[in-house]
Amino acid sequence: MFTTHIGGIKLELRKPFDFGFLKKYGDIFKLFENQSSGALSFGAVKAGKRYFLKFAGAEAVRADERLNAEDAISRLKATVKKHEDLRHPLLIGQLYAEDAGGGFIAVYDWFDGVSCGYWQRGDNIRFMALPVREKLRVYAGILEFHAHAASKGYVAIDFNDQSTLYDFETGDFAICDVDFYAKQSYMNGNGTICGDPALMSPEEKRIYGLVDEISNVYTMGALAFVFFAGDENSNPRFGRESWALDDETYNVALKAASAARSGRHRSISEYLTEWSEAADAYLSGLK
């Protein structure tokens, strides 16, 4: 193991690596090292403006041991293409990407927020305590982005509570992680597909399970139960007694989260339409 410091921040690596090239991108003020993609991410400030950097080429101790530097570089290059394909007002802006430091780096806009944190950990518990009307707004945005992704031929893989950021000062929110999104349809060939088990469709948990837009309908439905019927650990509860909204929204979300593929909406757009109608009706009845 090799220990280095970047901007005064300690980083443990599997082998020595020179990060001197990062000076080109600004002064490092934050490190995100626990990345399932094998990349290292940084917050950098240059000329008074902050940026989010994602670099592949060094092997951090906390990275997935199954990924070497070459794997991480290939994955990051693929992620850059996904960001280009999925460009959307809610997706963090990607500025440019290039070879750097013997690896590959992608530079993004900085978003001044924190994980929505619907898995209630530490300060992020604040998100679940937001008014229902605000959580409905964020949830609608998540649906809109994934309907957009589906229209571009992508299926969301590894969508979880770290994939969405929320700014408690402004109410802005953003999608920040599409690293594992894949072109439809995607096959779970080895049974180790990335994802949060609470949001994964049954087919995502099966070896050779086919993952497509209908699978993502389940994920979006399960997310509704996390937002509006989560237990103290924010695990989704599908019973009506736990649901914070009304019968119409409950029935729409329950259909989306059907264990049987045939019972779900046939697309995220279809689910979004039904959900929006039910949610708007519910909101109109609130004082």
N, C-alpha and C positions, 0 to 999 in steps of 0.2 A: 504494500500500500504506500502511496505517495501523497503527502499533504502539501498544498500550496495555498496561497492567499490571493484573492482577486478583489481589489478595492477594499482591502482589509477584511474580506469575508473568507472564512475558512472553507476549503474544498478538498475532499479526499478523493483520490484517483487510484485506479488500478495500476497505473504506470505514469512516469513523469510526462508532463506536457507543458509547452510554452504558450501562455496566453497573452504574450506581449502584443500580438496583432490587434487585440481588442481596443487598444488605445485609439485606433482609427475611428471607432464607433462611439467614443465618448467615455466618460468616467462611470464605472460600474457602481451602482448603489444597492443592487439587490440580486440575489441568486435564487433560482428555482432549480434544484438538482434532482428532485425525485420525479423523473420523467419516464413514463412507460415506453416512450418512443426511442429512448436511448440518447436523446439530445440533452444539452444543457441550455437553460434559458437565463437571461439576465435582464435587469433593468439598467439602462444607461442614459446619461444626460449629456447632451452636446449642444453648446451654444444656447444654453438655457431651456432646451426642449428635451423631453424624455422620450425614450424609445424602448421597445421590447425586442430583444435579440434572441434568436434560437440558433444554437450552434451544434453541429455534429462533427465528431472527429476525435474527441477525447472520451475516455472511458471512466465515468464516475463510479465510485464504489456502490452508490445507491441505485444505479441504473439496472435494468433487467439483465441478469447475467447471461441470458441467451442471446443478447444483442452485442455484437462487436462494433467497432468504429465504422467499418465499411457498411454494415447493415443500417446503422443510424444515419449515415450520409445518404444512402439510397432512399431511406424513408423520408428524410427531410426534403430531398429534391422532389419526391412524389407529392409531399404535402404542399409545396409551393405551387405545383400545377393544380391541386385541388382548390387552393385559395383563389387562384385565377378563375377557375371554372365556377366557383360558388360565390363570387363577389356579390355582396349584398349590404345594405345599410346597417344591418345588425352584426355583420361579421367584422371582426377587427381588421383594419386596413393593412394590407401587405404592401410595403413600399418597394423593396427590391431584394434580390438574393444573389449571392456570388460565392465563388471559391475563396476561401480565406484560411490562413493558419494551418494549411495542410488538411483542411476539412471543408465544410460548407456552412454558410451562415445566411439566415433570412432575417430581414429587418421589418418590424411592424410598428404601427402607431401604438403609443402607450395608452391604456385605458385605466383611469384612476378609480378603480373599484376593487371589490373583493368577490370571491366566490359567493354565489347565491346561498350556498351553505344549507340546502334543505336537509342534508344530513347534519343534524344539529350539533356542531362542534364549536366550542369557544365562542368568540364574538359573532360568528356567522349565524348563530341562533336568531339574530335580529331579523333575518329575512323571513323566517316563518312567523314572526310576530307582526309583520306588516299588515295593514288593513287588507281585507279580502279584495276590495276593488283594485288595489295596487298589484296584488299577486295575480289577479285575473289579467291585468294588462301585460305583465311579464310573460305569463303563460301563453297568452295569445301571440306575443312576439315570437316565442319559441316555436309555436305551431306554424306561424307564417314562414319562418326561416326553413323549417324542415319540409314544408310544402314546396318551397323554392328549390331546395336541394333535390327533392324527388323529381321536379320538373327538369332538372339538369342531368337526371339519370343516376343520382347518387343515393346510397342508403347510409344512414348514420350508424356507425360502429363505435362503441365505447363512449356513447353520450352519457354523461354523469354530472354530479353536482359541481365538478370543477370545470365544466365546459361553458358555463354561463357566468358572467361577471355583472355585479350590480353596484352602482354608485349611490350610497345612502345620502349623499349631499344633494345630488341633482335628480336622482331617480332614473338616470340613464342606465341601460344595460346592454350587454353585447355577448355574442357567441365568440369564444376565443380558441376553441380546439376542434379542428376537423382532421387531425392527423390520421385517424384510422378509418375515416369515411371511405367508402369503396363504391365502385361502379356496380349498379344492379345487374344481375342478382349475385349475391356473395354466398359462397359455400363455407360452412364451418368444417373445414377438412380434418382438423385434428382434435376438436373438442376443447380447445383452449382459446376461443375467441375472447377478445378484450371486452369488458363491459361491467356495469353494475348489475349484479344478479337481480336486484329488486326491479330493474327497469327492462330486463332482457326478456324477449318473447320466449315461449317454450322451445321454438325451433332453433333459437340461438344457442341453446344449451345442449343440443344434440349433435353428435358427430355426424357430419355430412348434412346437417340441417341447412336448408336454403333460406337465406336472409334477404328480404326484399322490402318494398314499401309497405306491404301489409304487416311485416314484422315491426316496422317503425310505427305503424298505427298503434300496435300494442304498447310500445315504449312511451308514446305520447299519452295514451290512456292511463298507463300506470303512473306516469308523472303527475297527472291530474289528481290521482289518489294520494300521492305524496304531498302535493301542495295543499289539498283540501280535506284530507282524511288521514294524515300521517300520525303514527303513534309517537311516543316520547323520543324514539330514535329515528323518526321520520320514515319508518318502513310503511309502505302503503297498506291500508286496510280497506277491503272491498265491500264491507257491510254497510248498509244504508245508515245504521245508527252512528257511524263515525263521520259521515259526510257533512261538511259544513255548509253546503249550498242547498239547492232545492231538488225535487224529484226529477225534473227534466234534465238538468245538468248531470245528475247522477246516472240516469239511464243512458245518456249519450256516452259518458266516460266508461261506463261498465261495458257497453257494446265494444268500444275500442279495445278494452283490456280483456276481451274474451280469450280464454285459453285456446279455443278452436279458431283456426284461421278463417273458416267459413262464416263465423259469427261476427267478424269485425267489419268495419268500413273497408271499402275496396281501395281507398287512397287516403292520404293525409288531407288532401284538399276536400274530399267528401266529409271527413271527420271535422275539419276546420269549419266548414259551412254549418254543419249541424250544431257543433259546439258554440259557435258565435251566435247563432239564433237563440239557443237556450240561455247562454250567458247574458246576452243583451236583455232578454226578457226578465231574467233574475235581477239584473242591475236596475232595471226600470222599476222594480217593485221595492227597492231599498229606499229608505228615507235619506 
